[in-house]
Amino acid sequence: MAEASTSIHPTAAIDASARLGVGVQVGAFTWIGADVVIGDGTHIGPQCSIHGPTRIGRDNRIFGHVALGGEPQDKKFRGERSELSIGDRNTIREFVTINRGTGDGGGITRIGDDNWILAYAHIAHDCRVGNHIVFSNNATLAGHVEVGDHVILSGFSGIHQFCRIGAHAFIGMGALISGDVPPFVMVAADAYGRPRGVNGEGLKRRGFDSDRIALIKRAYRALYVSGATLDDAKLKLAELARDSGDVRELLEFIERSERPLLR
């Protein structure tokens, strides 16, 4: 089967220095600036804007009115070189905005592979986003947020700057997160987000067996239900981690936390 050829709508404006791979499609009135690289097979809808330096991988689907690689919304930014890097096979829906990094924050915003980023979501400067993540409509990351693999961010959820969301966590609709969320934890919206158990259904869908999930639930009870101090809970997690790589991952996440743990 012959490879699809690159297709650019005649109303699109593309800087001469931009590099487009084989099979890239660019819709009407889209603007692509200098120092932008777009991988093979990526489709870009109408009326998008892509500012460089930005690197976009292959086979992404970018729908209309998306703005990628814009300057960070940070008063400390002084025009220094910074980048946006997007991996492969991401779906980015209408009106999503993703900003480049800042010099003080490492200089790059990084998005992984196979993510589903729905309409009006925002990913701010210097964020690190993993793989297989769902951003529901209007989900928002402030600057310097890290999101692990297989996380689900429900609609209208918001993550405070410098927070981390562990792998396989589930953030409920409208939840406002102001601390680190450990792996596997489900958070619901109260006045602010509060832990509400283990994301058991999500873990089942990803092939976790009942024994693995049971150990994760024991770790959750030690951390959130037992009434133990954080230091005492960590001792219990260390015991459970001897028999569970998942609990070990949870404990290591907690040990690396620089912001308060969401409890």
C-alpha atoms as an extended CHARMM CRD file, in Angstrom:
* protein
*
       263  EXT
         1         1  MET       CA              0.0000000000        0.0000000000        0.0000000000  PROA      1               0.0000000000
         2         2  ALA       CA              1.4550000000        3.3670000000       -1.0270000000  PROA      2               0.0000000000
         3         3  GLU       CA              2.2620000000        5.8940000000        1.6990000000  PROA      3               0.0000000000
         4         4  ALA       CA             -0.0540000000        8.8920000000        1.8670000000  PROA      4               0.0000000000
         5         5  SER       CA              1.4850000000       12.0870000000        0.5680000000  PROA      5               0.0000000000
         6         6  THR       CA              1.7150000000       15.3120000000        2.5300000000  PROA      6               0.0000000000
         7         7  SER       CA             -1.3680000000       17.5050000000        2.0730000000  PROA      7               0.0000000000
         8         8  ILE       CA             -1.4220000000       21.2190000000        2.9430000000  PROA      8               0.0000000000
         9         9  HSD       CA             -4.5080000000       23.3670000000        2.4880000000  PROA      9               0.0000000000
        10        10  PRO       CA             -3.7600000000       26.3920000000        0.2940000000  PROA      10              0.0000000000
        11        11  THR       CA             -4.8330000000       28.8080000000        3.0380000000  PROA      11              0.0000000000
        12        12  ALA       CA             -2.3860000000       27.3660000000        5.6000000000  PROA      12              0.0000000000
        13        13  ALA       CA              0.7180000000       29.4410000000        6.4400000000  PROA      13              0.0000000000
        14        14  ILE       CA              3.8830000000       27.4310000000        7.1380000000  PROA      14              0.0000000000
        15        15  ASP       CA              7.2910000000       28.9000000000        7.9220000000  PROA      15              0.0000000000
        16        16  ALA       CA             10.0160000000       27.8870000000        5.5050000000  PROA      16              0.0000000000
        17        17  SER       CA             12.0790000000       26.3840000000        8.3420000000  PROA      17              0.0000000000
        18        18  ALA       CA              9.3120000000       24.0510000000        9.5560000000  PROA      18              0.0000000000
        19        19  ARG       CA              9.8280000000       20.3620000000        8.7540000000  PROA      19              0.0000000000
        20        20  LEU       CA              6.8350000000       18.1830000000        7.9300000000  PROA      20              0.0000000000
        21        21  GLY       CA              7.0680000000       14.4040000000        7.5770000000  PROA      21              0.0000000000
        22        22  VAL       CA              5.5030000000       12.1150000000        5.0200000000  PROA      22              0.0000000000
        23        23  GLY       CA              1.7190000000       11.9800000000        5.0610000000  PROA      23              0.0000000000
        24        24  VAL       CA              1.2440000000       15.0690000000        7.2550000000  PROA      24              0.0000000000
        25        25  GLN       CA             -2.0680000000       16.8470000000        6.6230000000  PROA      25              0.0000000000
        26        26  VAL       CA             -2.5990000000       20.5210000000        7.4840000000  PROA      26              0.0000000000
        27        27  GLY       CA             -6.0670000000       22.0850000000        7.4980000000  PROA      27              0.0000000000
        28        28  ALA       CA             -7.4020000000       25.4380000000        6.3660000000  PROA      28              0.0000000000
        29        29  PHE       CA             -6.0420000000       28.6540000000        7.9440000000  PROA      29              0.0000000000
        30        30  THR       CA             -3.6070000000       26.7840000000       10.1970000000  PROA      30              0.0000000000
        31        31  TRP       CA             -0.3490000000       28.6030000000       11.0630000000  PROA      31              0.0000000000
        32        32  ILE       CA              2.9100000000       26.7130000000       11.6720000000  PROA      32              0.0000000000
        33        33  GLY       CA              5.8780000000       28.7980000000       12.8020000000  PROA      33              0.0000000000
        34        34  ALA       CA              9.6430000000       28.5360000000       12.7020000000  PROA      34              0.0000000000
        35        35  ASP       CA             11.5120000000       25.6470000000       14.3400000000  PROA      35              0.0000000000
        36        36  VAL       CA              8.5780000000       23.2430000000       14.2630000000  PROA      36              0.0000000000
        37        37  VAL       CA              9.0430000000       19.5630000000       13.3830000000  PROA      37              0.0000000000
        38        38  ILE       CA              6.0020000000       17.3500000000       12.6990000000  PROA      38              0.0000000000
        39        39  GLY       CA              6.3610000000       13.5850000000       12.3130000000  PROA      39              0.0000000000
        40        40  ASP       CA              4.9730000000       11.3060000000        9.6230000000  PROA      40              0.0000000000
        41        41  GLY       CA              1.2460000000       10.7380000000        9.4190000000  PROA      41              0.0000000000
        42        42  THR       CA              0.1910000000       13.5030000000       11.8100000000  PROA      42              0.0000000000
        43        43  HSD       CA             -3.0730000000       15.2580000000       10.8970000000  PROA      43              0.0000000000
        44        44  ILE       CA             -3.6010000000       18.8970000000       11.9060000000  PROA      44              0.0000000000
        45        45  GLY       CA             -7.0620000000       20.4050000000       11.6460000000  PROA      45              0.0000000000
        46        46  PRO       CA             -8.1900000000       23.8870000000       10.5860000000  PROA      46              0.0000000000
        47        47  GLN       CA             -7.3170000000       27.1580000000       12.3190000000  PROA      47              0.0000000000
        48        48  CYS       CA             -4.6090000000       25.7310000000       14.5900000000  PROA      48              0.0000000000
        49        49  SER       CA             -1.4330000000       27.5470000000       15.6230000000  PROA      49              0.0000000000
        50        50  ILE       CA              1.8710000000       25.8140000000       16.3390000000  PROA      50              0.0000000000
        51        51  HSD       CA              4.7630000000       27.9310000000       17.6220000000  PROA      51              0.0000000000
        52        52  GLY       CA              8.3390000000       26.7280000000       17.7890000000  PROA      52              0.0000000000
        53        53  PRO       CA             10.5140000000       25.3690000000       19.0870000000  PROA      53              0.0000000000
        54        54  THR       CA              8.0790000000       22.4360000000       19.0390000000  PROA      54              0.0000000000
        55        55  ARG       CA              8.5980000000       18.7760000000       18.1700000000  PROA      55              0.0000000000
        56        56  ILE       CA              5.5500000000       16.6420000000       17.3820000000  PROA      56              0.0000000000
        57        57  GLY       CA              5.8760000000       12.9050000000       16.7340000000  PROA      57              0.0000000000
        58        58  ARG       CA              4.0930000000       10.6800000000       14.2720000000  PROA      58              0.0000000000
        59        59  ASP       CA              0.4570000000        9.6900000000       13.7800000000  PROA      59              0.0000000000
        60        60  ASN       CA             -1.0170000000       12.3520000000       16.0470000000  PROA      60              0.0000000000
        61        61  ARG       CA             -4.5520000000       13.6620000000       15.4230000000  PROA      61              0.0000000000
        62        62  ILE       CA             -4.8050000000       17.3810000000       16.2090000000  PROA      62              0.0000000000
        63        63  PHE       CA             -8.2740000000       18.8330000000       15.7460000000  PROA      63              0.0000000000
        64        64  GLY       CA             -9.3700000000       22.3860000000       14.9410000000  PROA      64              0.0000000000
        65        65  HSD       CA             -8.4540000000       25.5370000000       16.9040000000  PROA      65              0.0000000000
        66        66  VAL       CA             -5.6680000000       23.8860000000       18.9190000000  PROA      66              0.0000000000
        67        67  ALA       CA             -2.7940000000       26.1520000000       20.0900000000  PROA      67              0.0000000000
        68        68  LEU       CA              0.5250000000       24.4060000000       20.6720000000  PROA      68              0.0000000000
        69        69  GLY       CA              3.9130000000       25.7720000000       21.7020000000  PROA      69              0.0000000000
        70        70  GLY       CA              2.8040000000       29.2370000000       22.7450000000  PROA      70              0.0000000000
        71        71  GLU       CA              4.8770000000       31.2250000000       25.2000000000  PROA      71              0.0000000000
        72        72  PRO       CA              4.4390000000       30.1260000000       28.8320000000  PROA      72              0.0000000000
        73        73  GLN       CA              1.9470000000       32.0550000000       30.9180000000  PROA      73              0.0000000000
        74        74  ASP       CA              4.5960000000       32.9020000000       33.4920000000  PROA      74              0.0000000000
        75        75  LYS       CA              5.6510000000       36.4130000000       34.4770000000  PROA      75              0.0000000000
        76        76  LYS       CA              9.2180000000       35.1890000000       34.9910000000  PROA      76              0.0000000000
        77        77  PHE       CA              9.5500000000       34.2160000000       31.3300000000  PROA      77              0.0000000000
        78        78  ARG       CA             11.8950000000       36.5940000000       29.5190000000  PROA      78              0.0000000000
        79        79  GLY       CA             11.9250000000       35.1330000000       26.0380000000  PROA      79              0.0000000000
        80        80  GLU       CA             14.6050000000       32.5010000000       26.6690000000  PROA      80              0.0000000000
        81        81  ARG       CA             14.6520000000       29.4690000000       24.3910000000  PROA      81              0.0000000000
        82        82  SER       CA             12.2360000000       26.8000000000       25.5670000000  PROA      82              0.0000000000
        83        83  GLU       CA             10.5090000000       23.8830000000       23.8880000000  PROA      83              0.0000000000
        84        84  LEU       CA              7.4220000000       21.7190000000       23.6070000000  PROA      84              0.0000000000
        85        85  SER       CA              7.8200000000       18.0190000000       22.8490000000  PROA      85              0.0000000000
        86        86  ILE       CA              4.8270000000       15.8230000000       21.9490000000  PROA      86              0.0000000000
        87        87  GLY       CA              5.1790000000       12.0780000000       21.3140000000  PROA      87              0.0000000000
        88        88  ASP       CA              3.2860000000        9.7260000000       19.0200000000  PROA      88              0.0000000000
        89        89  ARG       CA             -0.3500000000        8.7530000000       18.4650000000  PROA      89              0.0000000000
        90        90  ASN       CA             -1.8950000000       11.4180000000       20.6710000000  PROA      90              0.0000000000
        91        91  THR       CA             -5.4240000000       12.6910000000       20.0610000000  PROA      91              0.0000000000
        92        92  ILE       CA             -5.7150000000       16.4210000000       20.8220000000  PROA      92              0.0000000000
        93        93  ARG       CA             -9.2270000000       17.8060000000       20.5020000000  PROA      93              0.0000000000
        94        94  GLU       CA            -10.6460000000       21.2480000000       19.8180000000  PROA      94              0.0000000000
        95        95  PHE       CA             -9.3520000000       24.3670000000       21.6360000000  PROA      95              0.0000000000
        96        96  VAL       CA             -6.6600000000       22.5350000000       23.6330000000  PROA      96              0.0000000000
        97        97  THR       CA             -3.7190000000       24.7640000000       24.6460000000  PROA      97              0.0000000000
        98        98  ILE       CA             -0.2340000000       23.4530000000       25.5100000000  PROA      98              0.0000000000
        99        99  ASN       CA              2.5790000000       25.9040000000       26.3330000000  PROA      99              0.0000000000
       100       100  ARG       CA              6.3400000000       25.6440000000       26.0000000000  PROA      100             0.0000000000
       101       101  GLY       CA              8.6110000000       25.4080000000       29.0500000000  PROA      101             0.0000000000
       102       102  THR       CA             10.5870000000       28.0910000000       30.8870000000  PROA      102             0.0000000000
       103       103  GLY       CA             14.2830000000       28.5070000000       31.5350000000  PROA      103             0.0000000000
       104       104  ASP       CA             13.7750000000       28.1610000000       35.2860000000  PROA      104             0.0000000000
       105       105  GLY       CA             11.6580000000       25.0240000000       34.8960000000  PROA      105             0.0000000000
       106       106  GLY       CA             13.9580000000       22.9120000000       32.7610000000  PROA      106             0.0000000000
       107       107  GLY       CA             13.1560000000       24.5280000000       29.4390000000  PROA      107             0.0000000000
       108       108  ILE       CA             10.6760000000       21.9780000000       28.1200000000  PROA      108             0.0000000000
       109       109  THR       CA              7.0670000000       20.8430000000       28.3560000000  PROA      109             0.0000000000
       110       110  ARG       CA              6.8960000000       17.1450000000       27.5110000000  PROA      110             0.0000000000
       111       111  ILE       CA              3.8810000000       15.0550000000       26.4380000000  PROA      111             0.0000000000
       112       112  GLY       CA              4.2650000000       11.2900000000       25.9550000000  PROA      112             0.0000000000
       113       113  ASP       CA              2.4510000000        8.8300000000       23.6810000000  PROA      113             0.0000000000
       114       114  ASP       CA             -1.1060000000        7.5880000000       23.1810000000  PROA      114             0.0000000000
       115       115  ASN       CA             -2.8140000000       10.2870000000       25.2250000000  PROA      115             0.0000000000
       116       116  TRP       CA             -6.4170000000       11.4280000000       24.7760000000  PROA      116             0.0000000000
       117       117  ILE       CA             -6.6190000000       15.1840000000       25.4170000000  PROA      117             0.0000000000
       118       118  LEU       CA            -10.1870000000       16.4190000000       25.0500000000  PROA      118             0.0000000000
       119       119  ALA       CA            -11.6120000000       19.8370000000       24.2200000000  PROA      119             0.0000000000
       120       120  TYR       CA            -10.5090000000       22.9360000000       26.1560000000  PROA      120             0.0000000000
       121       121  ALA       CA             -7.9120000000       21.0760000000       28.2370000000  PROA      121             0.0000000000
       122       122  HSD       CA             -4.8340000000       23.1580000000       29.1800000000  PROA      122             0.0000000000
       123       123  ILE       CA             -1.3010000000       21.9490000000       29.8890000000  PROA      123             0.0000000000
       124       124  ALA       CA              0.9270000000       24.7220000000       31.2210000000  PROA      124             0.0000000000
       125       125  HSD       CA              4.6680000000       25.3110000000       31.0410000000  PROA      125             0.0000000000
       126       126  ASP       CA              7.2110000000       22.7260000000       32.1970000000  PROA      126             0.0000000000
       127       127  CYS       CA              4.6720000000       19.9400000000       32.7240000000  PROA      127             0.0000000000
       128       128  ARG       CA              5.6980000000       16.3120000000       32.2860000000  PROA      128             0.0000000000
       129       129  VAL       CA              2.8560000000       14.1340000000       31.0020000000  PROA      129             0.0000000000
       130       130  GLY       CA              3.3020000000       10.3720000000       30.5490000000  PROA      130             0.0000000000
       131       131  ASN       CA              1.4860000000        7.8720000000       28.3320000000  PROA      131             0.0000000000
       132       132  HSD       CA             -2.0780000000        6.5580000000       27.9520000000  PROA      132             0.0000000000
       133       133  ILE       CA             -3.5920000000        9.4570000000       29.9190000000  PROA      133             0.0000000000
       134       134  VAL       CA             -7.1240000000       10.8170000000       29.4940000000  PROA      134             0.0000000000
       135       135  PHE       CA             -7.6780000000       14.5460000000       29.9300000000  PROA      135             0.0000000000
       136       136  SER       CA            -11.4400000000       15.0540000000       29.9310000000  PROA      136             0.0000000000
       137       137  ASN       CA            -12.9430000000       18.3620000000       28.8310000000  PROA      137             0.0000000000
       138       138  ASN       CA            -11.5320000000       21.4440000000       30.5940000000  PROA      138             0.0000000000
       139       139  ALA       CA             -9.0150000000       19.4800000000       32.6820000000  PROA      139             0.0000000000
       140       140  THR       CA             -6.2060000000       21.9010000000       33.5610000000  PROA      140             0.0000000000
       141       141  LEU       CA             -2.5950000000       21.5400000000       34.6620000000  PROA      141             0.0000000000
       142       142  ALA       CA             -0.7620000000       24.5070000000       36.1550000000  PROA      142             0.0000000000
       143       143  GLY       CA              2.9850000000       24.8220000000       35.6320000000  PROA      143             0.0000000000
       144       144  HSD       CA              5.5240000000       22.1490000000       36.5760000000  PROA      144             0.0000000000
       145       145  VAL       CA              2.9490000000       19.3740000000       37.1130000000  PROA      145             0.0000000000
       146       146  GLU       CA              3.9430000000       15.7300000000       36.5760000000  PROA      146             0.0000000000
       147       147  VAL       CA              1.3380000000       13.1530000000       35.5320000000  PROA      147             0.0000000000
       148       148  GLY       CA              2.1290000000        9.4300000000       35.4760000000  PROA      148             0.0000000000
       149       149  ASP       CA              0.9740000000        6.8200000000       32.9720000000  PROA      149             0.0000000000
       150       150  HSD       CA             -2.6740000000        5.6960000000       32.7220000000  PROA      150             0.0000000000
       151       151  VAL       CA             -4.0640000000        8.5890000000       34.7780000000  PROA      151             0.0000000000
       152       152  ILE       CA             -7.6160000000        9.8110000000       34.1510000000  PROA      152             0.0000000000
       153       153  LEU       CA             -8.3590000000       13.5030000000       34.7710000000  PROA      153             0.0000000000
       154       154  SER       CA            -12.1200000000       14.0580000000       34.7230000000  PROA      154             0.0000000000
       155       155  GLY       CA            -13.8430000000       17.1470000000       33.3800000000  PROA      155             0.0000000000
       156       156  PHE       CA            -13.1340000000       20.5120000000       35.0270000000  PROA      156             0.0000000000
       157       157  SER       CA            -10.4620000000       19.0760000000       37.3170000000  PROA      157             0.0000000000
       158       158  GLY       CA             -7.5350000000       21.3440000000       38.1670000000  PROA      158             0.0000000000
       159       159  ILE       CA             -4.0200000000       20.5270000000       39.3670000000  PROA      159             0.0000000000
       160       160  HSD       CA             -1.9800000000       23.0740000000       41.3640000000  PROA      160             0.0000000000
       161       161  GLN       CA              1.5350000000       23.9250000000       40.1940000000  PROA      161             0.0000000000
       162       162  PHE       CA              4.3930000000       21.5730000000       41.1360000000  PROA      162             0.0000000000
       163       163  CYS       CA              2.0200000000       18.7480000000       42.1050000000  PROA      163             0.0000000000
       164       164  ARG       CA              2.5270000000       15.1450000000       40.9670000000  PROA      164             0.0000000000
       165       165  ILE       CA             -0.1680000000       12.6550000000       40.0070000000  PROA      165             0.0000000000
       166       166  GLY       CA              0.9660000000        9.0200000000       40.3030000000  PROA      166             0.0000000000
       167       167  ALA       CA              0.3540000000        6.3360000000       37.6900000000  PROA      167             0.0000000000
       168       168  HSD       CA             -3.1510000000        4.8300000000       37.4600000000  PROA      168             0.0000000000
       169       169  ALA       CA             -4.7150000000        7.5460000000       39.6270000000  PROA      169             0.0000000000
       170       170  PHE       CA             -8.2490000000        8.7500000000       38.8970000000  PROA      170             0.0000000000
       171       171  ILE       CA             -9.1500000000       12.4050000000       39.4920000000  PROA      171             0.0000000000
       172       172  GLY       CA            -12.9010000000       12.9840000000       39.7530000000  PROA      172             0.0000000000
       173       173  MET       CA            -14.9260000000       15.6600000000       37.9960000000  PROA      173             0.0000000000
       174       174  GLY       CA            -14.3360000000       19.1440000000       39.3740000000  PROA      174             0.0000000000
       175       175  ALA       CA            -11.6690000000       18.0410000000       41.8550000000  PROA      175             0.0000000000
       176       176  LEU       CA             -9.0630000000       20.6930000000       42.7160000000  PROA      176             0.0000000000
       177       177  ILE       CA             -5.7500000000       19.0680000000       43.6010000000  PROA      177             0.0000000000
       178       178  SER       CA             -3.2970000000       20.9350000000       45.8460000000  PROA      178             0.0000000000
       179       179  GLY       CA             -0.9810000000       18.0650000000       46.8690000000  PROA      179             0.0000000000
       180       180  ASP       CA              0.6990000000       14.9740000000       45.4530000000  PROA      180             0.0000000000
       181       181  VAL       CA             -1.6840000000       12.1300000000       44.5740000000  PROA      181             0.0000000000
       182       182  PRO       CA             -0.0600000000        8.6850000000       45.0080000000  PROA      182             0.0000000000
       183       183  PRO       CA             -0.3240000000        6.0000000000       42.3360000000  PROA      183             0.0000000000
       184       184  PHE       CA             -3.5760000000        3.9850000000       42.1310000000  PROA      184             0.0000000000
       185       185  VAL       CA             -5.5880000000        6.4600000000       44.2530000000  PROA      185             0.0000000000
       186       186  MET       CA             -9.0350000000        7.7640000000       43.3260000000  PROA      186             0.0000000000
       187       187  VAL       CA             -9.8370000000       11.3810000000       44.2490000000  PROA      187             0.0000000000
       188       188  ALA       CA            -13.3040000000       12.9380000000       44.4730000000  PROA      188             0.0000000000
       189       189  ALA       CA            -14.3280000000       16.5900000000       44.6190000000  PROA      189             0.0000000000
       190       190  ASP       CA            -15.2310000000       18.0810000000       47.9950000000  PROA      190             0.0000000000
       191       191  ALA       CA            -14.2580000000       21.6430000000       48.8360000000  PROA      191             0.0000000000
       192       192  TYR       CA            -10.9470000000       20.3960000000       47.4320000000  PROA      192             0.0000000000
       193       193  GLY       CA            -10.0160000000       16.9620000000       46.1420000000  PROA      193             0.0000000000
       194       194  ARG       CA             -9.9730000000       14.2180000000       48.7810000000  PROA      194             0.0000000000
       195       195  PRO       CA             -8.8440000000       10.5660000000       48.4470000000  PROA      195             0.0000000000
       196       196  ARG       CA            -11.7670000000        8.1810000000       48.0510000000  PROA      196             0.0000000000
       197       197  GLY       CA            -10.2420000000        4.7110000000       47.6530000000  PROA      197             0.0000000000
       198       198  VAL       CA             -8.2950000000        2.7470000000       45.0620000000  PROA      198             0.0000000000
       199       199  ASN       CA             -8.9750000000        2.9520000000       41.3290000000  PROA      199             0.0000000000
       200       200  GLY       CA             -9.8510000000       -0.7400000000       41.3020000000  PROA      200             0.0000000000
       201       201  GLU       CA            -11.9710000000       -0.7460000000       38.1610000000  PROA      201             0.0000000000
       202       202  GLY       CA             -9.2640000000        0.9970000000       36.1860000000  PROA      202             0.0000000000
       203       203  LEU       CA             -6.6570000000       -1.4790000000       37.4220000000  PROA      203             0.0000000000
       204       204  LYS       CA             -8.8310000000       -4.4450000000       36.3750000000  PROA      204             0.0000000000
       205       205  ARG       CA             -9.1810000000       -2.9960000000       32.8850000000  PROA      205             0.0000000000
       206       206  ARG       CA             -5.3760000000       -2.8070000000       32.6580000000  PROA      206             0.0000000000
       207       207  GLY       CA             -4.8410000000       -6.4240000000       33.6190000000  PROA      207             0.0000000000
       208       208  PHE       CA             -4.1390000000       -6.2010000000       37.3600000000  PROA      208             0.0000000000
       209       209  ASP       CA             -5.2420000000       -9.4490000000       39.0180000000  PROA      209             0.0000000000
       210       210  SER       CA             -7.1630000000       -9.6530000000       42.2950000000  PROA      210             0.0000000000
       211       211  ASP       CA             -4.0640000000      -10.3800000000       44.4040000000  PROA      211             0.0000000000
       212       212  ARG       CA             -2.2450000000       -7.2940000000       43.1310000000  PROA      212             0.0000000000
       213       213  ILE       CA             -5.2810000000       -5.0960000000       43.7390000000  PROA      213             0.0000000000
       214       214  ALA       CA             -5.7810000000       -6.5450000000       47.2420000000  PROA      214             0.0000000000
       215       215  LEU       CA             -2.2350000000       -5.5570000000       48.2550000000  PROA      215             0.0000000000
       216       216  ILE       CA             -2.7260000000       -2.0640000000       46.8280000000  PROA      216             0.0000000000
       217       217  LYS       CA             -5.9340000000       -1.7440000000       48.8690000000  PROA      217             0.0000000000
       218       218  ARG       CA             -4.1030000000       -2.8270000000       52.0250000000  PROA      218             0.0000000000
       219       219  ALA       CA             -1.5340000000       -0.1200000000       51.3450000000  PROA      219             0.0000000000
       220       220  TYR       CA             -4.3060000000        2.4380000000       50.8560000000  PROA      220             0.0000000000
       221       221  ARG       CA             -5.8980000000        1.5020000000       54.1850000000  PROA      221             0.0000000000
       222       222  ALA       CA             -2.5380000000        1.8560000000       55.9420000000  PROA      222             0.0000000000
       223       223  LEU       CA             -2.0330000000        5.2910000000       54.4230000000  PROA      223             0.0000000000
       224       224  TYR       CA             -5.5510000000        6.7450000000       54.5600000000  PROA      224             0.0000000000
       225       225  VAL       CA             -7.8670000000        4.7130000000       56.8190000000  PROA      225             0.0000000000
       226       226  SER       CA             -5.7730000000        3.5040000000       59.7510000000  PROA      226             0.0000000000
       227       227  GLY       CA             -5.3450000000        6.9260000000       61.3510000000  PROA      227             0.0000000000
       228       228  ALA       CA             -1.5800000000        6.3890000000       61.4970000000  PROA      228             0.0000000000
       229       229  THR       CA              0.8550000000        9.2430000000       61.0930000000  PROA      229             0.0000000000
       230       230  LEU       CA              2.5590000000        9.4520000000       57.7180000000  PROA      230             0.0000000000
       231       231  ASP       CA              5.8160000000        8.1120000000       59.1710000000  PROA      231             0.0000000000
       232       232  ASP       CA              4.0460000000        5.1040000000       60.7360000000  PROA      232             0.0000000000
       233       233  ALA       CA              2.0860000000        4.4890000000       57.5310000000  PROA      233             0.0000000000
       234       234  LYS       CA              5.3460000000        4.4550000000       55.5620000000  PROA      234             0.0000000000
       235       235  LEU       CA              6.6920000000        1.7290000000       57.8620000000  PROA      235             0.0000000000
       236       236  LYS       CA              3.6300000000       -0.4130000000       57.0960000000  PROA      236             0.0000000000
       237       237  LEU       CA              4.0200000000        0.2780000000       53.3620000000  PROA      237             0.0000000000
       238       238  ALA       CA              7.6400000000       -0.8600000000       53.5780000000  PROA      238             0.0000000000
       239       239  GLU       CA              6.4440000000       -4.1980000000       54.9990000000  PROA      239             0.0000000000
       240       240  LEU       CA              3.8690000000       -4.6400000000       52.2260000000  PROA      240             0.0000000000
       241       241  ALA       CA              6.3970000000       -3.6030000000       49.5700000000  PROA      241             0.0000000000
       242       242  ARG       CA              8.3770000000       -6.7960000000       50.2340000000  PROA      242             0.0000000000
       243       243  ASP       CA              5.6150000000       -8.7230000000       48.4570000000  PROA      243             0.0000000000
       244       244  SER       CA              4.3950000000       -6.0810000000       46.0170000000  PROA      244             0.0000000000
       245       245  GLY       CA              6.1970000000       -4.0500000000       43.3900000000  PROA      245             0.0000000000
       246       246  ASP       CA              3.0730000000       -1.8920000000       43.1570000000  PROA      246             0.0000000000
       247       247  VAL       CA              3.2790000000       -0.9460000000       46.8470000000  PROA      247             0.0000000000
       248       248  ARG       CA              6.9950000000       -0.3380000000       46.3970000000  PROA      248             0.0000000000
       249       249  GLU       CA              6.1520000000        2.0920000000       43.5750000000  PROA      249             0.0000000000
       250       250  LEU       CA              3.6440000000        3.8460000000       45.8470000000  PROA      250             0.0000000000
       251       251  LEU       CA              6.1610000000        4.1290000000       48.6870000000  PROA      251             0.0000000000
       252       252  GLU       CA              8.8880000000        5.4450000000       46.3860000000  PROA      252             0.0000000000
       253       253  PHE       CA              6.4550000000        8.0620000000       45.0660000000  PROA      253             0.0000000000
       254       254  ILE       CA              5.7660000000        9.2500000000       48.6250000000  PROA      254             0.0000000000
       255       255  GLU       CA              9.4750000000        9.3620000000       49.4820000000  PROA      255             0.0000000000
       256       256  ARG       CA             10.1080000000       11.6390000000       46.4800000000  PROA      256             0.0000000000
       257       257  SER       CA              7.3120000000       14.0840000000       47.3410000000  PROA      257             0.0000000000
       258       258  GLU       CA              8.3810000000       17.6890000000       47.8130000000  PROA      258             0.0000000000
       259       259  ARG       CA              4.8410000000       18.9950000000       48.1850000000  PROA      259             0.0000000000
       260       260  PRO       CA              2.4500000000       17.7840000000       50.8970000000  PROA      260             0.0000000000
       261       261  LEU       CA              0.8150000000       14.4360000000       50.1670000000  PROA      261             0.0000000000
       262       262  LEU       CA             -2.9170000000       14.6640000000       49.4930000000  PROA      262             0.0000000000
       263       263  ARG       CA             -4.4080000000       13.0250000000       52.6370000000  PROA      263             0.0000000000
